[in-house]
Amino acid sequence: MKKIFITMLFGINLIYAQNNFQKIEVIYELNYKISKQDTTDIRTEDFLLSVSNGISFFSSINFNIGDSITKNSKNLADIYKIPKTKFTNIIEKNSNISLMTYYQKVGTDKFKYIDSLPILKWKLINDEKKIGDYICKKATVSFAGRNYVAWYSLNFPVFEGPFKFYGLPGLIFQIYDTSNEYNFILKTIKTPINPHLFDNKSYKELTKEDFFQWVNRYKNNPELLLKNSPIQLSDEDMKRVKIKYLEKTSYENNPIELID
């Protein structure tokens, strides 16, 4: 079992009242099977869950790094320092008003849509196991075409978890689907002095319907990804980029959400 590092600032004791957990940052490791054709191709990526007063943001750490490089760099060579990720989205959950905002970046364009938080019908199971130094309790749920098993800790009364998961009596330490294709496991927790800030003002708001029309437009026309790029390609190079992109998206055909 991987060791879980709990970083608490100012020597605060690990036994907290709920209001002491109003601001936390959690890093999850995701192991996932990217392709239905090749189930041996298992990828790994780290994600940040930042929670502050009932509002959480969940995003790929590689995406956060790449987005920062894109915004702040004036050197074209820095583009090659951007780490790879297929997760170019950010999920904001606001439990205070039961709304979720989904942010997506494709190419240089950024859009978002607002929706209700998904209704998760958790089933609490009389079972427990130890993850790191903490006893975790079991729960199950069906969501977006997959069946999940979750393990959560009552030591951390934060009703949050990775991706779109929320609503259990404690912080989710691990959640995986029963086909073992997506597995989130907690790596670190800390109470930050300065929580991770997310600039959501650069995202244009669309309706959910228009948002998915926009996403599909890029999927069908990958050359649009380079429309505002400083890299200028010839028509022949553009054809090769399109072929490679379509081959890549055809291979990466195992999304976490199988149904809308």
N, C-alpha and C positions, 0 to 999 in steps of 0.2 A: 504494500500500500504506500502510495506516495505521501511524503510528509507534507502537511499543510502548515504554512507559516502564518501566524496571526500576529500582526504588528499593531500594537496599541500604543498610542502616544500619551505622554505625561504619566505613565505608570498606572493607568486606569485598570481596575480589577476586571477580570473576564466575566463576572456576573453582573449583568446590567439590567436596569429598567429599560423599557422600550424606548423612551425618549432619548436615552444615551446612544441609540443607534440611528438617529435621524440622518446622520451623514456617514456613509461608509463607501468604500470602494472594494470591489471584489474582482479578482482575475480568475476566469475559467479557462480550462483547456478543452478544446473540442477535438475529438477524433471522429472522422466521418469518412464514409465511402462515397466518393465523388461520382462514381460511374456504376450503372447497372450491368454493363458488359464485363467489367473487370472488378470483381469484388475484393481483389487483393490490393487494389490501389487505395490505401488508407492515408488520408491527409491529416495534418495536425495544425491547429491555429489557436492563438490565445485571444481572448475577448475581455473587454473591460465592462463591468457593470458599476455605474456610479449612481448612488442613491442619496437624495437630499430632500428631506421633509415631504415624503410621499410622491416624489417625482424621480424617475430613474431613466438613465440613458444606457443603452447597450450597443456596443460596436466592436468591430475588429481592431485590435491594437495595430496591426499592419496598416489598416485603412487610416487610422488616426495619424500614424507616422507619415504615410504617403500624402495625405491631405495637407499636413503641415508643410511638407517639403514643397508641394505644388504652390501653396499660397505665399510662401516666404522666400523661395529661391529665385534668383535672377540669373542663375547659371544653368544652361541647357544640360550640362553634364550631370547635374543633380538628379535629373529624371531617372538615370540609371541606378540611383540609390534607393528608389522607391521600392519597398518590399512588395512581393506579389500577394494578392488576395482576391478571392472571388466574392467576398462579402463587402460590398461597397455601400451598405445601407446602415442606418442608425435607427434604433427603435426607442421611442420615448413613451413611457407608461406613466400616466398621471392618475394615481388611484384616488386622489381627492375629488376628481370630477369624472372618473371612469372613462377616460379617453386615452387613445393611443395615437401618436403621430409617427408616421413612417417616412423616413427621409432616404432618398436614393440619389446617388451620384453615378452618372454614366457619361464617360468622356469628360467634357468640361461643364455639362449641364447638371443642375441640381434642382430636384423637385421634391415635394412632400404632399401627403394627404392625411387628413384627420379622420379617425374612425372610432367606434366604440371599442373598449377593451374586449377581447374575446371572452366568451363565457366558458370557463373551465370547470367541469363537473368532477372535482377531485373525489376519489374514494380513499379514505384513510384506512390503512391496513395495520392490524395488530402485529407488527413485526419491527425489528430494529437491527441495526448493525453499526459498527464503529468505523468512522472515517477520520483518519488522523487521530486526534485526541478526543473526539466528540461522538457521543451516541446520537445516531440519526434515526428518525422514524420513517416508515414507508408510506407512500401514497401512489395511486395510479390514476391515469387520465387518458382519454382519447382526444387527439387534436390534429386537425388538418390531414387526416388520412393515416395517422400513425398512432400506435398504442405506446404509452410511456410509463416507465417506473421512475419515481422520484424518491430521493432520500433527503430529508430536511432536518435541521437542528433547532430545537426549542431554546438552545443557549443563545441564539441570535434572533430575537423576535422582530425580524424584518420580513414582510410578507412578499418577498421578491425572489427572482431567479433569473437564469439566462434566457435569452431570446424573448418570446412572448409569454413566458410562464410566470405566474404570480398567484397569490391567493392562499398559500399554505400557511399554517400557524408559525412557521419559522423559515429562515433562509434556506434555500435549496442548495445542498452541497453537491448533489449529483442527480442528473436526470438523463435517461437514455431510452431509446425506443426498443421495443421487444425484438426487432429484427437486427439489433446491434449495428445499425447504420449511422446513427448519430448519438454521441455520448459526450455530455458536458460534465466535467469534474472540476470542483473548486480547487484552486491552487493557493491563493493568498487572500487575506482580508486585512484591511487597515482602516483606521479612522483618520481621514485626511485633515490636515490643517487647511489646505486649499483644495477643495474638490475639483475634479476634472471639469473644465468648462467647455461647453460645446456652442459654437457659433451657428445658430439656426436661422439667422437673418438672411443668409445668402441663398436659402432655398425658396423657390417659388411655389406657392400653394396651388394645388389642382384638386379637382374632385377625384374621388377614387377611380371612377370610370375613365376620366381623362388621363389619370396617372398611368394606368395599365395600357392604355392606347399608346402613350408615349414610350413606355418600356418596350412594347412589342414592335414599335416603329424602329427602335434601335436594333432589336434582335434581327429584324428582317433587312436592315440597311446598315451594316456595321461600319461602312465608310463614313457615316455621320459622326462616329466616335472621334474622328480626326479633323472635323471641320474647322475647329478653332485651334488646332495644334500648331506649335511653331515648326513642327517637322513637315516639310512639303514632300509629297510622294508623287512619282510619275503615275500615269494611268496603269502601266504594267505592274508597278509595285503595289498600287492600290488593289488590283485584282488578286495578287498573291496574298495580301493582308486579309482580304475578304474570305478567300478560300480557307486560310488558316483559322480565321475566327469561327467560321461555320463548322469546321472540323472539330474545333475545341468545344463549342457549345453542344454539338451532337454527342460528343463523348461525355461531357459533364451533365448527365441527364438524370441525376438522382437528387433532386432538391429536398430540403428539409420539410417543406410543405407540399404534400402530394395533391391536395385539393384546396381550393380557396375557402 
